[in-house]
Amino acid sequence: MDTALADRLLPWYREHRRDLSFRRTRDPYAILVAEVLLQRTRIASGLPYFERFMAAFPTVVDLAAAPEERVLKAWEGLGFYGRARNLHRAAKAVVADHGGRIPGTFARLRELPGIGDYTAGAVASIAFGERVPAVDGNAIRVLARVFRLRGDLTRGDARRGLVGIAADLVPPGEPGTFNQALMELGATVCRPRAPRCPECPLRDLCGAFRDGQPERYPEIPPRPPTPVIRVAFALAQRGGNVLLIRRPEGGLLAGLWALPGGEVGGKRDAGAVLRAALSGLGGGARVDGIAGRVEHTFSHRRWEGVVYRVRISGPLGSREDATWAGPADLERLPLVPFHRRFLERLHGPEEH
């Protein structure tokens, strides 16, 4: 193994690393939570969530025993809610299959529900000192530039080649520190745009720097246009409460509470979507104007549509996934964040 990269990177990291709360612990559970929570999330916005999550669920046993609704509530606003559900499932597996102790090897971590190569590598190396790589987007960028790696480094042969390089570079003595240093360099110096090459401890080893073209790497495959999907939702209010529906398991925003409705597509118009969402509630429903508009972009699609005011007569019936939510419920329940913002913008509940 060529140690030149680690020999330069590790002293730099000790001097320049950010003082982050999840770096002050060797608790494997805390490290697991941090690595899952901070994926696809900026440190500045994700760190308060990490600290609140750990306060709410201080041990893996606490997380495993918590209702999913409470876990989603703690996650509300972070997006990519599948991460929360996977972390919850992994915690249950740790308690059921590993006596409440986080597995100590990459291979056994990888067997946990929803835990991929990156998370398993990060926890195994940082918490347990196993010599395995942890390759996130920041590490990909550093390695792509240093070694002038071409192609789509997220899949196929290019990905396998990248992981092989990363594995060879991990030193046996400080694997976790090295992996964190590589990611830290990508986050703070080897940035996607305007990299701070004069500050980089690897600049003399970096092929992209020598070529004067660091921003050419990594190659980003062109993304298809974001599809725009029409949506329709219902705002039904009664006695200071608002009607909410819990979204079904699986799919977008699964398990969160939301205004009734969803995507308009195929042969279904807005009326059909609302009728389907309100079916089984008892009584009748009548559209009574427009309450506002919906514009929200996810990672893979954009929602545009209308929130209709709807009058509902009669009780809710026996649907367990529907409730008239008052102010205390809105504080307690995990809501679709842009639905929460929509409700907060209303001047006040209507009486019907």
N, C-alpha and C positions, 0 to 999 in steps of 0.2 A: 504494500500500500504506500502510495506517495503521501508523505505527511506534510508537504509544504503548505497546502491549503489550510489544514487544521492548525498548523504551527502559527499561521498569521491570524486566523479567524478567532481562535479561543482567547488570546490576550486582548484583542479588540473588544470582544463581547464582555469580558470582565470589566473593562473600563467604561464602556458606552451603553451597556444594556439598560433598558428602562426598568424602574423599580415597580413591578406589577405584583398585585397581591397573590396571584396564583403561582408566582415564581418563588414565594417565600415558604412553600410547603413541599414536603415529599409525600403527602397523603395521596395514595393512588386514586382514591375516589374524587378528591378535589381536582386532581389533574385530569381525570376522565371528564368531569363536568366542564372544566375550562376548555378542553380540546374540542368537545362536541359543541358547546355553546358558541365558541368564537369562530367556528367555521363559517365563512362567507359573512362575517360580521366584523366591522372595524373595532379595534381595541377600545377606543374612546367611548363608543356607544355601548359596547358589549360588557365592559367591566362592571358597571353598576348592576347589570342583570346577573352577572356571576356572583357578586357579593350578596344580592338579595336571594338568589336561588340557594346558595350555601346556607344562608341564615334560615331559610324556610325548610330545607332538607339537609341537615348537617352531616348525615351519614347515609350510606347506601341503603341501610335498613329503613331509614325514614323515607327515602324516596320510593323504595319498593312498596311500602305500605300506604303511600298517599293515593287518594283518588286521582284518576287521570284529569278530572276537571280542575283540581287544584294545581297540578303540574302545568297544565296549559295556561292557567291564569298567571302563574309565575313567569311564564314564557311570553305572555302577550306583548306584542309590539316588536319582537325580534324577527318574526317571519320564519319561513321554512320550518313550519311546525312539526314536520316529520322528524326533525332532530329531537324535539322534546319527547315525542312518543317513542322513538327508538331508545333514547336514554332511559326512559321509564321502563321499557321492556328489558333493557340490558340489566338494570338494577334488580328487577324481579328475578332474572336468570342468575345473577350473582348470589342472591339470597337463597334461591331454590337449589342451585347446583354447586355452589362453591362456598357454602357456609357463611355467606355474608362478607367474604374476602375477595377483593378484586384479583382476578388471575394475574400471575406474574410473568407470563411469557407472551410474545407476539402471537404465537399459534393459538393459545387458549383465549386470549383477548379477541382474536379474529372470529372465534366461534360464537361470541355474544351477539344477540340480535341487533342488527343495525350498525355494527361496528366494522368499519372498513380498514383498509391498509394504513391509511394515514393515522387515524386515531389509535389503532393498535400499536403502530410504531412509536408514536409520541409517548403513550403511556408506558410501554415496555421499556423504552430507552430512558425516559426522564425519571420515572418512579422506581424502576427495577434495574437499571443499568445494563439492559440487554443491548448488544451491538447490532442494532437494526436501524434503517433509515426512517425518517418521517418527512415525507415530501409533500408540502402544501404548495399553494400558488406562489408564495414568496420564494421558497426554495427552488421551485421550477425556474423562476426568472433568473436567479443567481447562477444556477448551473447551466442554463441555456446560454447565458452570456459568457461565462468563463470558458465553456467548452464549445461554443458556437454550434449548439445543437439545432438541427433543422427539423421541420415537420411538426405535426400535431403531437405535442408531448403529453397529452392527456389520455392517449389510447394507442393500442397496437404496438408495433415494433419500436416506434419512437419512445413510447412510454416505458417499455421494458428496458430499453437501452439507458434511459435516464435513471430509472430505479437501480439498475446495475451499477452505474457510476456513483450514485449516492451511497449505495451500500459499501462500495469499496473505500469511500472517503471517510466513513464513520470510524473514529479511533476507538480502540478497545478500552482505553482508560476512562474517557468521559463522553460516552455516546449521547446521553441526554443533553449535556451542555453544548456539544457540537451541533446537534439538531436544532436546538433553540437559537444558537448563534447564527446558523445559516438562515433561519426564518427571520431573525431580527435584522440581519443585514438587508434582506430583501424588503422588509417593511419600512426601514428608516433611511437606507442609503441607496440600495439598488432598486429604486422605485420604477414603476412602469414608465412614467414620463419624467424628463429632466432628472435622470439619475445623478447622484452626487459622486461622480467618479473620483475627483481629487481626494475625497474623504475615505475612499474604500481601501481596506487593507489588502484586497485581492487584485488591485488594478494591474500590478505587474504580471499577474498570472492570467489575466482575463483576455481572451482572444477578441471579444467584441470591443473592448477598450482599445486594444492595439489597432484594430481596424478603424476606430473612430466611429463605430456604428452600433452602440449598445442598444439603442431603441429598436433595432431590427429584430431583436430576440426578446422573448420567444416568438415564433410565428403564430399569429392568432388566426385560426380558420375563419372565413367570413361567416357571420351569423345570418340566418334567414330573417326576413322582416318579421317583426312581432305581430302576430295575428290580433285583430281587434274583434272581440266577442261582445255581442249585445247582451245586456242583462236587464232584468226587471225585479224589483223588490217592493214589498208592501210595508207601509208604515201604518200600523193599527194601534190606536191608543184608547185607553179606557180608564177612567178614574185615576189619572196620574200614572198609569202603568203603560208599558209598551209590549206588544206581542213579539216574542222571540222564539225562534226555532233552532234546535241544536242540529248542526250539519252532520250528515251521516258519516259513519266510519269509512275511511278510504277516500281518496280524492282530495281536491283542493280545500284547504281550511278545515279539514276533518276534525270533528269533535268540538269546534268552537260554536258559540251561540251567535245568532245573526238575525237580521230581518228576514222574514219569509221571502223566498224567491230564488232566482238563480239565472243560469244562462238561457238565452233565447236562441234556438237553433233549429235547423231542419224545418219541419212543418209547424213547429210550435211558435205562436206569437206570444206577446207579453201577457195577454189575458190567460192563455193556456198555462203559462208558467206559474202565474199567481194562483190560478184555480188548483193546480196540482200541489203547490206549497201549502195552501190553506185547506186542503181536503181533510175531512175527518175531524174538523174543529167544532162542528155543530153550528146550528144556526145558519145565517146567511152572510154573504160578504158583498159589498158594493164599492166599486172604485169611486172616489170622491175628489178627484183632482190630482195634481202633481205636487209632491212635497219637496222634490229636489232632484239632482242629477248625480250619477255615479261616474267617476273617472278614476281608475286605479290600475297601475301597471305592476304586474308580477314579473318574475324572471323570464317567463315563457309566453305570456299573453297579456293583453290589455283589456280590461272591462270598461265598457261605456254603456250607459243606459239611464234608466229613470227609476226613482223611488215614488210610488203612487200612494196617496192617502187612501186608506181602505177602512170602511166601517164594517165591523163584525158584530152580529147579534147572536145571542145565545152563549152558553158556556163552552169551554174548550173541549169537552168530551173527555175521552180516555187517552189522548196522545201524551205519552211521557216525554216526548221530545219538544213539547211546546209549553210556554209559560207566559203569564202576564207578569212582567218584571217591573218592580218598583225601584226607587233609587238605591236601596240597600242591595237588591239583587244585581243591579248594574255594577255595583262596586265589587261584588263577590264573584260573578260569573266571568269566564274567559270569553270575551267578545271578539268578533272580527274587528280589527283595529279601525278600519275606515268607516265601519258602521258605528262604532263608538264615537268617532269624531263627528259623524253626521248627527247623531243624537245630541251630542254636546252643543252643536251649533243651533239646534232648535231653541226657540225663545221660551218654550215651556210646553208641557203636555196638554193635550186637548181633552176635554170632557165629552164623552159620548153617552 
